[in-house]
Amino acid sequence: MLQIKVKENESVEKALKRFKKKFERTRVLRQLRSRKQFTKKSVDRRFEILKAKYIQRTYGNHIE
């Protein structure tokens, strides 16, 4: 559970911004969206391979 302690003389907007940033870093929302519908392992693996190829192409070590 995320907890944000509002510091002394800190506005609510600033504390809310810290909460949103911390929540985004936990990737809870992304995980919920991915669990909404089932994807086969083969599709997941294909996506991982495409992502790895993109990273290799972008940062060197061309693999094709």
PDBQT receptor file of N, H, CA, C and O in Angstrom, charges set to zero:
ATOM      1  N   MET A   1       0.838  -1.173   0.000  1.00  0.00    +0.000 N 
ATOM      2  CA  MET A   1       0.000   0.000   0.000  1.00  0.00    +0.000 C 
ATOM      3  C   MET A   1       0.886   1.241   0.000  1.00  0.00    +0.000 C 
ATOM      4  O   MET A   1       1.837   1.340   0.776  1.00  0.00    +0.000 OA
ATOM      5  N   LEU A   2       0.569   2.162  -0.858  1.00  0.00    +0.000 N 
ATOM      6  H   LEU A   2      -0.203   2.081  -1.488  1.00  0.00    +0.000 HD
ATOM      7  CA  LEU A   2       1.352   3.391  -0.957  1.00  0.00    +0.000 C 
ATOM      8  C   LEU A   2       0.937   4.369   0.129  1.00  0.00    +0.000 C 
ATOM      9  O   LEU A   2      -0.247   4.554   0.411  1.00  0.00    +0.000 OA
ATOM     10  N   GLN A   3       1.927   4.978   0.720  1.00  0.00    +0.000 N 
ATOM     11  H   GLN A   3       2.889   4.828   0.491  1.00  0.00    +0.000 HD
ATOM     12  CA  GLN A   3       1.653   6.000   1.716  1.00  0.00    +0.000 C 
ATOM     13  C   GLN A   3       2.503   7.214   1.400  1.00  0.00    +0.000 C 
ATOM     14  O   GLN A   3       3.710   7.108   1.180  1.00  0.00    +0.000 OA
ATOM     15  N   ILE A   4       1.864   8.353   1.380  1.00  0.00    +0.000 N 
ATOM     16  H   ILE A   4       0.884   8.439   1.559  1.00  0.00    +0.000 HD
ATOM     17  CA  ILE A   4       2.547   9.611   1.152  1.00  0.00    +0.000 C 
ATOM     18  C   ILE A   4       2.278  10.490   2.362  1.00  0.00    +0.000 C 
ATOM     19  O   ILE A   4       1.127  10.788   2.680  1.00  0.00    +0.000 OA
ATOM     20  N   LYS A   5       3.323  10.896   3.021  1.00  0.00    +0.000 N 
ATOM     21  H   LYS A   5       4.258  10.654   2.763  1.00  0.00    +0.000 HD
ATOM     22  CA  LYS A   5       3.164  11.790   4.157  1.00  0.00    +0.000 C 
ATOM     23  C   LYS A   5       3.326  13.220   3.659  1.00  0.00    +0.000 C 
ATOM     24  O   LYS A   5       4.336  13.579   3.052  1.00  0.00    +0.000 OA
ATOM     25  N   VAL A   6       2.314  14.018   3.931  1.00  0.00    +0.000 N 
ATOM     26  H   VAL A   6       1.494  13.727   4.425  1.00  0.00    +0.000 HD
ATOM     27  CA  VAL A   6       2.344  15.421   3.517  1.00  0.00    +0.000 C 
ATOM     28  C   VAL A   6       3.278  16.164   4.454  1.00  0.00    +0.000 C 
ATOM     29  O   VAL A   6       3.099  16.164   5.672  1.00  0.00    +0.000 OA
ATOM     30  N   LYS A   7       4.270  16.793   3.863  1.00  0.00    +0.000 N 
ATOM     31  H   LYS A   7       4.415  16.793   2.873  1.00  0.00    +0.000 HD
ATOM     32  CA  LYS A   7       5.258  17.512   4.653  1.00  0.00    +0.000 C 
ATOM     33  C   LYS A   7       4.677  18.836   5.141  1.00  0.00    +0.000 C 
ATOM     34  O   LYS A   7       3.661  19.317   4.640  1.00  0.00    +0.000 OA
ATOM     35  N   GLU A   8       5.332  19.389   6.101  1.00  0.00    +0.000 N 
ATOM     36  H   GLU A   8       6.158  18.998   6.508  1.00  0.00    +0.000 HD
ATOM     37  CA  GLU A   8       4.884  20.657   6.655  1.00  0.00    +0.000 C 
ATOM     38  C   GLU A   8       5.006  21.744   5.585  1.00  0.00    +0.000 C 
ATOM     39  O   GLU A   8       6.011  21.821   4.878  1.00  0.00    +0.000 OA
ATOM     40  N   ASN A   9       3.985  22.573   5.475  1.00  0.00    +0.000 N 
ATOM     41  H   ASN A   9       3.169  22.511   6.050  1.00  0.00    +0.000 HD
ATOM     42  CA  ASN A   9       3.914  23.663   4.500  1.00  0.00    +0.000 C 
ATOM     43  C   ASN A   9       3.951  23.153   3.048  1.00  0.00    +0.000 C 
ATOM     44  O   ASN A   9       4.403  23.870   2.155  1.00  0.00    +0.000 OA
ATOM     45  N   GLU A  10       3.483  21.930   2.814  1.00  0.00    +0.000 N 
ATOM     46  H   GLU A  10       3.116  21.348   3.540  1.00  0.00    +0.000 HD
ATOM     47  CA  GLU A  10       3.427  21.387   1.460  1.00  0.00    +0.000 C 
ATOM     48  C   GLU A  10       1.976  21.412   0.983  1.00  0.00    +0.000 C 
ATOM     49  O   GLU A  10       1.065  21.040   1.723  1.00  0.00    +0.000 OA
ATOM     50  N   SER A  11       1.774  21.845  -0.239  1.00  0.00    +0.000 N 
ATOM     51  H   SER A  11       2.514  22.146  -0.840  1.00  0.00    +0.000 HD
ATOM     52  CA  SER A  11       0.419  21.910  -0.762  1.00  0.00    +0.000 C 
ATOM     53  C   SER A  11      -0.093  20.519  -1.093  1.00  0.00    +0.000 C 
ATOM     54  O   SER A  11       0.683  19.587  -1.307  1.00  0.00    +0.000 OA
ATOM     55  N   VAL A  12      -1.403  20.399  -1.131  1.00  0.00    +0.000 N 
ATOM     56  H   VAL A  12      -2.033  21.156  -0.957  1.00  0.00    +0.000 HD
ATOM     57  CA  VAL A  12      -2.033  19.123  -1.439  1.00  0.00    +0.000 C 
ATOM     58  C   VAL A  12      -1.714  18.722  -2.884  1.00  0.00    +0.000 C 
ATOM     59  O   VAL A  12      -1.523  17.542  -3.176  1.00  0.00    +0.000 OA
ATOM     60  N   GLU A  13      -1.658  19.698  -3.775  1.00  0.00    +0.000 N 
ATOM     61  H   GLU A  13      -1.813  20.657  -3.538  1.00  0.00    +0.000 HD
ATOM     62  CA  GLU A  13      -1.363  19.416  -5.179  1.00  0.00    +0.000 C 
ATOM     63  C   GLU A  13       0.017  18.788  -5.336  1.00  0.00    +0.000 C 
ATOM     64  O   GLU A  13       0.200  17.857  -6.120  1.00  0.00    +0.000 OA
ATOM     65  N   LYS A  14       0.972  19.300  -4.594  1.00  0.00    +0.000 N 
ATOM     66  H   LYS A  14       0.823  20.056  -3.957  1.00  0.00    +0.000 HD
ATOM     67  CA  LYS A  14       2.333  18.771  -4.675  1.00  0.00    +0.000 C 
ATOM     68  C   LYS A  14       2.396  17.338  -4.118  1.00  0.00    +0.000 C 
ATOM     69  O   LYS A  14       3.078  16.476  -4.674  1.00  0.00    +0.000 OA
ATOM     70  N   ALA A  15       1.678  17.101  -3.020  1.00  0.00    +0.000 N 
ATOM     71  H   ALA A  15       1.124  17.800  -2.569  1.00  0.00    +0.000 HD
ATOM     72  CA  ALA A  15       1.643  15.759  -2.434  1.00  0.00    +0.000 C 
ATOM     73  C   ALA A  15       0.939  14.785  -3.378  1.00  0.00    +0.000 C 
ATOM     74  O   ALA A  15       1.350  13.632  -3.509  1.00  0.00    +0.000 OA
ATOM     75  N   LEU A  16      -0.119  15.250  -4.033  1.00  0.00    +0.000 N 
ATOM     76  H   LEU A  16      -0.454  16.187  -3.927  1.00  0.00    +0.000 HD
ATOM     77  CA  LEU A  16      -0.828  14.414  -4.995  1.00  0.00    +0.000 C 
ATOM     78  C   LEU A  16       0.064  14.075  -6.186  1.00  0.00    +0.000 C 
ATOM     79  O   LEU A  16       0.021  12.958  -6.703  1.00  0.00    +0.000 OA
ATOM     80  N   LYS A  17       0.860  15.029  -6.611  1.00  0.00    +0.000 N 
ATOM     81  H   LYS A  17       0.896  15.936  -6.191  1.00  0.00    +0.000 HD
ATOM     82  CA  LYS A  17       1.795  14.799  -7.715  1.00  0.00    +0.000 C 
ATOM     83  C   LYS A  17       2.835  13.740  -7.319  1.00  0.00    +0.000 C 
ATOM     84  O   LYS A  17       3.184  12.883  -8.130  1.00  0.00    +0.000 OA
ATOM     85  N   ARG A  18       3.329  13.800  -6.075  1.00  0.00    +0.000 N 
ATOM     86  H   ARG A  18       3.046  14.497  -5.417  1.00  0.00    +0.000 HD
ATOM     87  CA  ARG A  18       4.278  12.786  -5.598  1.00  0.00    +0.000 C 
ATOM     88  C   ARG A  18       3.625  11.412  -5.551  1.00  0.00    +0.000 C 
ATOM     89  O   ARG A  18       4.244  10.406  -5.898  1.00  0.00    +0.000 OA
ATOM     90  N   PHE A  19       2.354  11.378  -5.113  1.00  0.00    +0.000 N 
ATOM     91  H   PHE A  19       1.851  12.194  -4.832  1.00  0.00    +0.000 HD
ATOM     92  CA  PHE A  19       1.637  10.109  -5.059  1.00  0.00    +0.000 C 
ATOM     93  C   PHE A  19       1.471   9.504  -6.449  1.00  0.00    +0.000 C 
ATOM     94  O   PHE A  19       1.703   8.311  -6.645  1.00  0.00    +0.000 OA
ATOM     95  N   LYS A  20       1.068  10.329  -7.411  1.00  0.00    +0.000 N 
ATOM     96  H   LYS A  20       0.879  11.298  -7.252  1.00  0.00    +0.000 HD
ATOM     97  CA  LYS A  20       0.863   9.843  -8.773  1.00  0.00    +0.000 C 
ATOM     98  C   LYS A  20       2.157   9.290  -9.358  1.00  0.00    +0.000 C 
ATOM     99  O   LYS A  20       2.154   8.248 -10.013  1.00  0.00    +0.000 OA
ATOM    100  N   LYS A  21       3.254   9.986  -9.120  1.00  0.00    +0.000 N 
ATOM    101  H   LYS A  21       3.257  10.833  -8.588  1.00  0.00    +0.000 HD
ATOM    102  CA  LYS A  21       4.553   9.546  -9.647  1.00  0.00    +0.000 C 
ATOM    103  C   LYS A  21       4.966   8.224  -9.005  1.00  0.00    +0.000 C 
ATOM    104  O   LYS A  21       5.453   7.323  -9.687  1.00  0.00    +0.000 OA
ATOM    105  N   LYS A  22       4.771   8.111  -7.698  1.00  0.00    +0.000 N 
ATOM    106  H   LYS A  22       4.376   8.843  -7.143  1.00  0.00    +0.000 HD
ATOM    107  CA  LYS A  22       5.119   6.883  -6.987  1.00  0.00    +0.000 C 
ATOM    108  C   LYS A  22       4.242   5.720  -7.458  1.00  0.00    +0.000 C 
ATOM    109  O   LYS A  22       4.724   4.601  -7.628  1.00  0.00    +0.000 OA
ATOM    110  N   PHE A  23       2.958   5.992  -7.665  1.00  0.00    +0.000 N 
ATOM    111  H   PHE A  23       2.566   6.902  -7.527  1.00  0.00    +0.000 HD
ATOM    112  CA  PHE A  23       2.028   4.980  -8.149  1.00  0.00    +0.000 C 
ATOM    113  C   PHE A  23       2.415   4.509  -9.543  1.00  0.00    +0.000 C 
ATOM    114  O   PHE A  23       2.350   3.316  -9.838  1.00  0.00    +0.000 OA
ATOM    115  N   GLU A  24       2.812   5.428 -10.390  1.00  0.00    +0.000 N 
ATOM    116  H   GLU A  24       2.865   6.397 -10.151  1.00  0.00    +0.000 HD
ATOM    117  CA  GLU A  24       3.210   5.078 -11.761  1.00  0.00    +0.000 C 
ATOM    118  C   GLU A  24       4.449   4.194 -11.757  1.00  0.00    +0.000 C 
ATOM    119  O   GLU A  24       4.565   3.287 -12.581  1.00  0.00    +0.000 OA
ATOM    120  N   ARG A  25       5.377   4.448 -10.838  1.00  0.00    +0.000 N 
ATOM    121  H   ARG A  25       5.283   5.184 -10.169  1.00  0.00    +0.000 HD
ATOM    122  CA  ARG A  25       6.608   3.651 -10.758  1.00  0.00    +0.000 C 
ATOM    123  C   ARG A  25       6.344   2.212 -10.296  1.00  0.00    +0.000 C 
ATOM    124  O   ARG A  25       7.140   1.319 -10.586  1.00  0.00    +0.000 OA
ATOM    125  N   THR A  26       5.244   1.980  -9.587  1.00  0.00    +0.000 N 
ATOM    126  H   THR A  26       4.597   2.705  -9.351  1.00  0.00    +0.000 HD
ATOM    127  CA  THR A  26       4.942   0.629  -9.136  1.00  0.00    +0.000 C 
ATOM    128  C   THR A  26       4.390  -0.242 -10.260  1.00  0.00    +0.000 C 
ATOM    129  O   THR A  26       4.373  -1.466 -10.131  1.00  0.00    +0.000 OA
ATOM    130  N   ARG A  27       3.944   0.354 -11.344  1.00  0.00    +0.000 N 
ATOM    131  H   ARG A  27       3.958   1.349 -11.448  1.00  0.00    +0.000 HD
ATOM    132  CA  ARG A  27       3.408  -0.331 -12.534  1.00  0.00    +0.000 C 
ATOM    133  C   ARG A  27       2.182  -1.187 -12.223  1.00  0.00    +0.000 C 
ATOM    134  O   ARG A  27       1.939  -2.186 -12.901  1.00  0.00    +0.000 OA
ATOM    135  N   VAL A  28       1.419  -0.812 -11.222  1.00  0.00    +0.000 N 
ATOM    136  H   VAL A  28       1.616  -0.001 -10.672  1.00  0.00    +0.000 HD
ATOM    137  CA  VAL A  28       0.212  -1.550 -10.856  1.00  0.00    +0.000 C 
ATOM    138  C   VAL A  28      -0.826  -1.436 -11.960  1.00  0.00    +0.000 C 
ATOM    139  O   VAL A  28      -1.447  -2.430 -12.337  1.00  0.00    +0.000 OA
ATOM    140  N   LEU A  29      -1.016  -0.238 -12.477  1.00  0.00    +0.000 N 
ATOM    141  H   LEU A  29      -0.512   0.569 -12.171  1.00  0.00    +0.000 HD
ATOM    142  CA  LEU A  29      -2.026  -0.016 -13.504  1.00  0.00    +0.000 C 
ATOM    143  C   LEU A  29      -1.702  -0.793 -14.771  1.00  0.00    +0.000 C 
ATOM    144  O   LEU A  29      -2.596  -1.363 -15.397  1.00  0.00    +0.000 OA
ATOM    145  N   ARG A  30      -0.433  -0.820 -15.152  1.00  0.00    +0.000 N 
ATOM    146  H   ARG A  30       0.293  -0.357 -14.644  1.00  0.00    +0.000 HD
ATOM    147  CA  ARG A  30      -0.014  -1.571 -16.343  1.00  0.00    +0.000 C 
ATOM    148  C   ARG A  30      -0.290  -3.066 -16.157  1.00  0.00    +0.000 C 
ATOM    149  O   ARG A  30      -0.737  -3.746 -17.081  1.00  0.00    +0.000 OA
ATOM    150  N   GLN A  31      -0.020  -3.558 -14.960  1.00  0.00    +0.000 N 
ATOM    151  H   GLN A  31       0.343  -3.005 -14.209  1.00  0.00    +0.000 HD
ATOM    152  CA  GLN A  31      -0.256  -4.965 -14.662  1.00  0.00    +0.000 C 
ATOM    153  C   GLN A  31      -1.754  -5.291 -14.706  1.00  0.00    +0.000 C 
ATOM    154  O   GLN A  31      -2.143  -6.342 -15.215  1.00  0.00    +0.000 OA
ATOM    155  N   LEU A  32      -2.587  -4.403 -14.180  1.00  0.00    +0.000 N 
ATOM    156  H   LEU A  32      -2.271  -3.549 -13.767  1.00  0.00    +0.000 HD
ATOM    157  CA  LEU A  32      -4.029  -4.617 -14.220  1.00  0.00    +0.000 C 
ATOM    158  C   LEU A  32      -4.534  -4.669 -15.653  1.00  0.00    +0.000 C 
ATOM    159  O   LEU A  32      -5.358  -5.519 -15.992  1.00  0.00    +0.000 OA
ATOM    160  N   ARG A  33      -4.051  -3.773 -16.490  1.00  0.00    +0.000 N 
ATOM    161  H   ARG A  33      -3.382  -3.083 -16.215  1.00  0.00    +0.000 HD
ATOM    162  CA  ARG A  33      -4.480  -3.740 -17.887  1.00  0.00    +0.000 C 
ATOM    163  C   ARG A  33      -4.035  -4.993 -18.630  1.00  0.00    +0.000 C 
ATOM    164  O   ARG A  33      -4.768  -5.505 -19.476  1.00  0.00    +0.000 OA
ATOM    165  N   SER A  34      -2.839  -5.490 -18.322  1.00  0.00    +0.000 N 
ATOM    166  H   SER A  34      -2.244  -5.073 -17.635  1.00  0.00    +0.000 HD
ATOM    167  CA  SER A  34      -2.369  -6.688 -19.008  1.00  0.00    +0.000 C 
ATOM    168  C   SER A  34      -3.143  -7.926 -18.558  1.00  0.00    +0.000 C 
ATOM    169  O   SER A  34      -3.277  -8.880 -19.324  1.00  0.00    +0.000 OA
ATOM    170  N   ARG A  35      -3.647  -7.921 -17.342  1.00  0.00    +0.000 N 
ATOM    171  H   ARG A  35      -3.538  -7.146 -16.720  1.00  0.00    +0.000 HD
ATOM    172  CA  ARG A  35      -4.405  -9.067 -16.834  1.00  0.00    +0.000 C 
ATOM    173  C   ARG A  35      -5.868  -9.050 -17.257  1.00  0.00    +0.000 C 
ATOM    174  O   ARG A  35      -6.592 -10.020 -17.037  1.00  0.00    +0.000 OA
ATOM    175  N   LYS A  36      -6.301  -7.953 -17.863  1.00  0.00    +0.000 N 
ATOM    176  H   LYS A  36      -5.713  -7.164 -18.042  1.00  0.00    +0.000 HD
ATOM    177  CA  LYS A  36      -7.694  -7.847 -18.270  1.00  0.00    +0.000 C 
ATOM    178  C   LYS A  36      -8.076  -8.918 -19.276  1.00  0.00    +0.000 C 
ATOM    179  O   LYS A  36      -9.177  -9.466 -19.223  1.00  0.00    +0.000 OA
ATOM    180  N   GLN A  37      -7.172  -9.212 -20.185  1.00  0.00    +0.000 N 
ATOM    181  H   GLN A  37      -6.278  -8.766 -20.229  1.00  0.00    +0.000 HD
ATOM    182  CA  GLN A  37      -7.454 -10.266 -21.143  1.00  0.00    +0.000 C 
ATOM    183  C   GLN A  37      -6.257 -11.189 -21.261  1.00  0.00    +0.000 C 
ATOM    184  O   GLN A  37      -5.109 -10.773 -21.108  1.00  0.00    +0.000 OA
ATOM    185  N   PHE A  38      -6.545 -12.435 -21.532  1.00  0.00    +0.000 N 
ATOM    186  H   PHE A  38      -7.477 -12.773 -21.656  1.00  0.00    +0.000 HD
ATOM    187  CA  PHE A  38      -5.516 -13.466 -21.581  1.00  0.00    +0.000 C 
ATOM    188  C   PHE A  38      -4.747 -13.386 -22.889  1.00  0.00    +0.000 C 
ATOM    189  O   PHE A  38      -5.335 -13.218 -23.957  1.00  0.00    +0.000 OA
ATOM    190  N   THR A  39      -3.419 -13.508 -22.795  1.00  0.00    +0.000 N 
ATOM    191  H   THR A  39      -2.941 -13.644 -21.927  1.00  0.00    +0.000 HD
ATOM    192  CA  THR A  39      -2.597 -13.620 -23.997  1.00  0.00    +0.000 C 
ATOM    193  C   THR A  39      -1.818 -14.920 -23.905  1.00  0.00    +0.000 C 
ATOM    194  O   THR A  39      -1.315 -15.292 -22.845  1.00  0.00    +0.000 OA
ATOM    195  N   LYS A  40      -1.731 -15.598 -25.036  1.00  0.00    +0.000 N 
ATOM    196  H   LYS A  40      -2.140 -15.295 -25.897  1.00  0.00    +0.000 HD
ATOM    197  CA  LYS A  40      -1.040 -16.875 -25.056  1.00  0.00    +0.000 C 
ATOM    198  C   LYS A  40       0.457 -16.656 -24.822  1.00  0.00    +0.000 C 
ATOM    199  O   LYS A  40       0.991 -15.579 -25.090  1.00  0.00    +0.000 OA
ATOM    200  N   LYS A  41       1.115 -17.689 -24.323  1.00  0.00    +0.000 N 
ATOM    201  H   LYS A  41       0.681 -18.564 -24.105  1.00  0.00    +0.000 HD
ATOM    202  CA  LYS A  41       2.551 -17.602 -24.056  1.00  0.00    +0.000 C 
ATOM    203  C   LYS A  41       3.324 -17.335 -25.332  1.00  0.00    +0.000 C 
ATOM    204  O   LYS A  41       4.322 -16.614 -25.317  1.00  0.00    +0.000 OA
ATOM    205  N   SER A  42       2.866 -17.918 -26.452  1.00  0.00    +0.000 N 
ATOM    206  H   SER A  42       2.055 -18.503 -26.464  1.00  0.00    +0.000 HD
ATOM    207  CA  SER A  42       3.566 -17.725 -27.719  1.00  0.00    +0.000 C 
ATOM    208  C   SER A  42       3.501 -16.263 -28.163  1.00  0.00    +0.000 C 
ATOM    209  O   SER A  42       4.463 -15.747 -28.732  1.00  0.00    +0.000 OA
ATOM    210  N   VAL A  43       2.384 -15.596 -27.908  1.00  0.00    +0.000 N 
ATOM    211  H   VAL A  43       1.603 -16.015 -27.446  1.00  0.00    +0.000 HD
ATOM    212  CA  VAL A  43       2.236 -14.191 -28.262  1.00  0.00    +0.000 C 
ATOM    213  C   VAL A  43       3.137 -13.343 -27.375  1.00  0.00    +0.000 C 
ATOM    214  O   VAL A  43       3.792 -12.416 -27.852  1.00  0.00    +0.000 OA
ATOM    215  N   ASP A  44       3.167 -13.661 -26.082  1.00  0.00    +0.000 N 
ATOM    216  H   ASP A  44       2.635 -14.414 -25.694  1.00  0.00    +0.000 HD
ATOM    217  CA  ASP A  44       4.050 -12.937 -25.161  1.00  0.00    +0.000 C 
ATOM    218  C   ASP A  44       5.506 -13.090 -25.577  1.00  0.00    +0.000 C 
ATOM    219  O   ASP A  44       6.268 -12.123 -25.581  1.00  0.00    +0.000 OA
ATOM    220  N   ARG A  45       5.880 -14.313 -25.927  1.00  0.00    +0.000 N 
ATOM    221  H   ARG A  45       5.261 -15.098 -25.924  1.00  0.00    +0.000 HD
ATOM    222  CA  ARG A  45       7.269 -14.584 -26.330  1.00  0.00    +0.000 C 
ATOM    223  C   ARG A  45       7.612 -13.830 -27.604  1.00  0.00    +0.000 C 
ATOM    224  O   ARG A  45       8.704 -13.274 -27.722  1.00  0.00    +0.000 OA
ATOM    225  N   ARG A  46       6.684 -13.808 -28.562  1.00  0.00    +0.000 N 
ATOM    226  H   ARG A  46       5.797 -14.260 -28.466  1.00  0.00    +0.000 HD
ATOM    227  CA  ARG A  46       6.916 -13.079 -29.811  1.00  0.00    +0.000 C 
ATOM    228  C   ARG A  46       7.126 -11.591 -29.534  1.00  0.00    +0.000 C 
ATOM    229  O   ARG A  46       7.997 -10.959 -30.131  1.00  0.00    +0.000 OA
ATOM    230  N   PHE A  47       6.318 -11.035 -28.620  1.00  0.00    +0.000 N 
ATOM    231  H   PHE A  47       5.611 -11.549 -28.134  1.00  0.00    +0.000 HD
ATOM    232  CA  PHE A  47       6.460  -9.629 -28.256  1.00  0.00    +0.000 C 
ATOM    233  C   PHE A  47       7.823  -9.360 -27.613  1.00  0.00    +0.000 C 
ATOM    234  O   PHE A  47       8.463  -8.349 -27.903  1.00  0.00    +0.000 OA
ATOM    235  N   GLU A  48       8.264 -10.278 -26.733  1.00  0.00    +0.000 N 
ATOM    236  H   GLU A  48       7.744 -11.099 -26.497  1.00  0.00    +0.000 HD
ATOM    237  CA  GLU A  48       9.577 -10.122 -26.096  1.00  0.00    +0.000 C 
ATOM    238  C   GLU A  48      10.696 -10.151 -27.120  1.00  0.00    +0.000 C 
ATOM    239  O   GLU A  48      11.650  -9.380 -27.016  1.00  0.00    +0.000 OA
ATOM    240  N   ILE A  49      10.591 -11.040 -28.117  1.00  0.00    +0.000 N 
ATOM    241  H   ILE A  49       9.816 -11.666 -28.201  1.00  0.00    +0.000 HD
ATOM    242  CA  ILE A  49      11.616 -11.146 -29.152  1.00  0.00    +0.000 C 
ATOM    243  C   ILE A  49      11.657  -9.874 -29.987  1.00  0.00    +0.000 C 
ATOM    244  O   ILE A  49      12.736  -9.361 -30.283  1.00  0.00    +0.000 OA
ATOM    245  N   LEU A  50      10.489  -9.360 -30.370  1.00  0.00    +0.000 N 
ATOM    246  H   LEU A  50       9.612  -9.776 -30.129  1.00  0.00    +0.000 HD
ATOM    247  CA  LEU A  50      10.440  -8.118 -31.144  1.00  0.00    +0.000 C 
ATOM    248  C   LEU A  50      11.030  -6.953 -30.352  1.00  0.00    +0.000 C 
ATOM    249  O   LEU A  50      11.735  -6.111 -30.908  1.00  0.00    +0.000 OA
ATOM    250  N   LYS A  51      10.742  -6.911 -29.067  1.00  0.00    +0.000 N 
ATOM    251  H   LYS A  51      10.169  -7.596 -28.616  1.00  0.00    +0.000 HD
ATOM    252  CA  LYS A  51      11.271  -5.849 -28.217  1.00  0.00    +0.000 C 
ATOM    253  C   LYS A  51      12.792  -5.947 -28.119  1.00  0.00    +0.000 C 
ATOM    254  O   LYS A  51      13.493  -4.937 -28.179  1.00  0.00    +0.000 OA
ATOM    255  N   ALA A  52      13.301  -7.186 -27.966  1.00  0.00    +0.000 N 
ATOM    256  H   ALA A  52      12.732  -8.007 -27.917  1.00  0.00    +0.000 HD
ATOM    257  CA  ALA A  52      14.749  -7.389 -27.883  1.00  0.00    +0.000 C 
ATOM    258  C   ALA A  52      15.423  -6.990 -29.187  1.00  0.00    +0.000 C 
ATOM    259  O   ALA A  52      16.497  -6.388 -29.171  1.00  0.00    +0.000 OA
ATOM    260  N   LYS A  53      14.797  -7.324 -30.327  1.00  0.00    +0.000 N 
ATOM    261  H   LYS A  53      13.924  -7.813 -30.339  1.00  0.00    +0.000 HD
ATOM    262  CA  LYS A  53      15.354  -6.934 -31.629  1.00  0.00    +0.000 C 
ATOM    263  C   LYS A  53      15.411  -5.412 -31.764  1.00  0.00    +0.000 C 
ATOM    264  O   LYS A  53      16.391  -4.856 -32.260  1.00  0.00    +0.000 OA
ATOM    265  N   TYR A  54      14.352  -4.756 -31.318  1.00  0.00    +0.000 N 
ATOM    266  H   TYR A  54      13.556  -5.208 -30.915  1.00  0.00    +0.000 HD
ATOM    267  CA  TYR A  54      14.310  -3.297 -31.390  1.00  0.00    +0.000 C 
ATOM    268  C   TYR A  54      15.427  -2.681 -30.547  1.00  0.00    +0.000 C 
ATOM    269  O   TYR A  54      16.101  -1.747 -30.979  1.00  0.00    +0.000 OA
ATOM    270  N   ILE A  55      15.611  -3.210 -29.353  1.00  0.00    +0.000 N 
ATOM    271  H   ILE A  55      15.063  -3.969 -29.002  1.00  0.00    +0.000 HD
ATOM    272  CA  ILE A  55      16.658  -2.685 -28.473  1.00  0.00    +0.000 C 
ATOM    273  C   ILE A  55      18.037  -2.921 -29.079  1.00  0.00    +0.000 C 
ATOM    274  O   ILE A  55      18.891  -2.036 -29.042  1.00  0.00    +0.000 OA
ATOM    275  N   GLN A  56      18.257  -4.102 -29.631  1.00  0.00    +0.000 N 
ATOM    276  H   GLN A  56      17.563  -4.821 -29.661  1.00  0.00    +0.000 HD
ATOM    277  CA  GLN A  56      19.545  -4.403 -30.259  1.00  0.00    +0.000 C 
ATOM    278  C   GLN A  56      19.791  -3.498 -31.455  1.00  0.00    +0.000 C 
ATOM    279  O   GLN A  56      20.904  -3.011 -31.657  1.00  0.00    +0.000 OA
ATOM    280  N   ARG A  57      18.743  -3.272 -32.250  1.00  0.00    +0.000 N 
ATOM    281  H   ARG A  57      17.839  -3.667 -32.086  1.00  0.00    +0.000 HD
ATOM    282  CA  ARG A  57      18.872  -2.410 -33.418  1.00  0.00    +0.000 C 
ATOM    283  C   ARG A  57      19.170  -0.971 -32.999  1.00  0.00    +0.000 C 
ATOM    284  O   ARG A  57      19.948  -0.273 -33.649  1.00  0.00    +0.000 OA
ATOM    285  N   THR A  58      18.548  -0.542 -31.919  1.00  0.00    +0.000 N 
ATOM    286  H   THR A  58      17.915  -1.109 -31.391  1.00  0.00    +0.000 HD
ATOM    287  CA  THR A  58      18.709   0.835 -31.462  1.00  0.00    +0.000 C 
ATOM    288  C   THR A  58      20.085   1.069 -30.843  1.00  0.00    +0.000 C 
ATOM    289  O   THR A  58      20.717   2.094 -31.101  1.00  0.00    +0.000 OA
ATOM    290  N   TYR A  59      20.541   0.135 -30.038  1.00  0.00    +0.000 N 
ATOM    291  H   TYR A  59      20.027  -0.697 -29.829  1.00  0.00    +0.000 HD
ATOM    292  CA  TYR A  59      21.770   0.352 -29.285  1.00  0.00    +0.000 C 
ATOM    293  C   TYR A  59      22.957  -0.425 -29.831  1.00  0.00    +0.000 C 
ATOM    294  O   TYR A  59      23.962  -0.567 -29.134  1.00  0.00    +0.000 OA
ATOM    295  N   GLY A  60      22.874  -0.929 -31.046  1.00  0.00    +0.000 N 
ATOM    296  H   GLY A  60      22.058  -0.814 -31.613  1.00  0.00    +0.000 HD
ATOM    297  CA  GLY A  60      24.004  -1.619 -31.653  1.00  0.00    +0.000 C 
ATOM    298  C   GLY A  60      23.837  -3.124 -31.631  1.00  0.00    +0.000 C 
ATOM    299  O   GLY A  60      22.785  -3.639 -31.251  1.00  0.00    +0.000 OA
ATOM    300  N   ASN A  61      24.888  -3.829 -32.043  1.00  0.00    +0.000 N 
ATOM    301  H   ASN A  61      25.742  -3.411 -32.351  1.00  0.00    +0.000 HD
ATOM    302  CA  ASN A  61      24.872  -5.297 -32.105  1.00  0.00    +0.000 C 
ATOM    303  C   ASN A  61      23.701  -5.807 -32.936  1.00  0.00    +0.000 C 
ATOM    304  O   ASN A  61      22.822  -6.502 -32.426  1.00  0.00    +0.000 OA
ATOM    305  N   HIS A  62      23.695  -5.457 -34.218  1.00  0.00    +0.000 N 
ATOM    306  H   HIS A  62      24.408  -4.892 -34.633  1.00  0.00    +0.000 HD
ATOM    307  CA  HIS A  62      22.590  -5.817 -35.103  1.00  0.00    +0.000 C 
ATOM    308  C   HIS A  62      22.396  -7.323 -35.190  1.00  0.00    +0.000 C 
ATOM    309  O   HIS A  62      23.314  -8.058 -35.557  1.00  0.00    +0.000 OA
ATOM    310  N   ILE A  63      21.194  -7.777 -34.850  1.00  0.00    +0.000 N 
ATOM    311  H   ILE A  63      20.448  -7.181 -34.552  1.00  0.00    +0.000 HD
ATOM    312  CA  ILE A  63      20.818  -9.191 -34.947  1.00  0.00    +0.000 C 
ATOM    313  C   ILE A  63      19.559  -9.251 -35.839  1.00  0.00    +0.000 C 
ATOM    314  O   ILE A  63      18.585  -8.537 -35.600  1.00  0.00    +0.000 OA
ATOM    315  N   GLU A  64      19.598 -10.090 -36.839  1.00  0.00    +0.000 N 
ATOM    316  H   GLU A  64      20.389 -10.670 -37.033  1.00  0.00    +0.000 HD
ATOM    317  CA  GLU A  64      18.421 -10.212 -37.713  1.00  0.00    +0.000 C 
ATOM    318  C   GLU A  64      18.129 -11.628 -38.040  1.00  0.00    +0.000 C 
ATOM    319  O   GLU A  64      17.173 -11.910 -38.764  1.00  0.00    +0.000 OA
TER     320      GLU A  64
